[in-house]
Amino acid sequence: MIDELLQELRGSNVRVWAKDGRLHFDGPKDVMTPELLAVLRGHKEELLRRLADGPRERPAARAAAPGADRDAGAGVRLKVLARAARGLVVFVLPPAGAGPSLFHAWGAAAPAGVEVVVVHAPGREDRIDEPPYRGVAPLADAVAAAVDGYGDRPFAVFGHSAGALVGHQVLRRVRPGGARLLVTAAATPPDRVVGDVAGMSDGDLLAAMAAWGGTPEQVLDDPLGRDAFLPCLRADLEVVESCARAEGDVEPVDVPVLALAGTDDPFAPLSECLRWARWSTAGFRAHLVPGGHFFPATEGAEILSLIQRHATGREQGA
């Protein structure tokens, strides 16, 4: 079984190797789907034993390029999906339990003059063995430091669902002057965070995941995949709960906010997304995008175009 899996991975140009007791893998972004990542996580121990017994698959030397991780220190890495010599940088914060692979299609969707960089936090995908963050303060500190260290170009912060809550805290920490826009997608603001979701039983949490959509059935149906995925999800939900504020306890940022809502999203409908208007002192716009709670995974071209227009002041309407 494992030999067949390794052979299939080689045929797909996916490199797998073991180092210091950890499983590492790398491959084309269109191949590293959530389904494949769930399989790799689910068979981690078997793969580690097999790779320790025989020749290891070692990564080829490569220069920093789209798809490569850039170590930003403090536990955060940055994965560049699309490069631009100049212009806007969009920093992407994934939703709870997710990583850069959810946005793999954004690399090809990026318009000219937009660089797309996804925050790769520990505890997910090929960082599954690393302890995840469990509170927003240290995570936002690390992301803000990475953003400040990236360069002096203008930038926007895009957060999907839980990522929007983290993005709000990041913009409260970055040095002034560079930020052009906070984009919240499929997200309610901090004073609308309710419930002890992180404390749900496995069964209830899996049911919630199925309802949210976006998680492949192969992960939900595979016990090994679930066991690998749930700890990261719970940790991310603890981050969400640490963002909660009392009704009316608003901490606005001094950059415009663009709230994106999915036309078919029952979890963060437009009426809830509009509540972000109070969380900016510099202006607010909202926009409907086709899809459900995970519309950002498939609507990258429209979203990045909207971000570019709003961040550069070329958008006149609401």
ABEGO torsion letter per residue (X at the ends): XAAAAAAAAAAAGBBBBBBGGBBBBBBBAAABBAAAAAAAAAAAAAAAAAAAABBBBBBBBBBBBBGBBBBAEGGBBBBBABBBABEBBBBBBBBBGBBAAAAAAAAAABBBGBBBBBBBBBGBEAAAABBBBABAAAAAAAAAAAAAAAEABBBBBBBBEAAAAAAAAAAAABBBGABABBBBBGBBBAAABBEBAAABBAAAAAAAAAAAEGBBAAAAABAAAAAAAAAAAAAAAAAAAAABBBBGBBBBBABBBBBBBBAABAABBAAAAAAAAAABAAEBBBBBBBEBAAAAAAAAAAAAAAAAAAAAGABABX
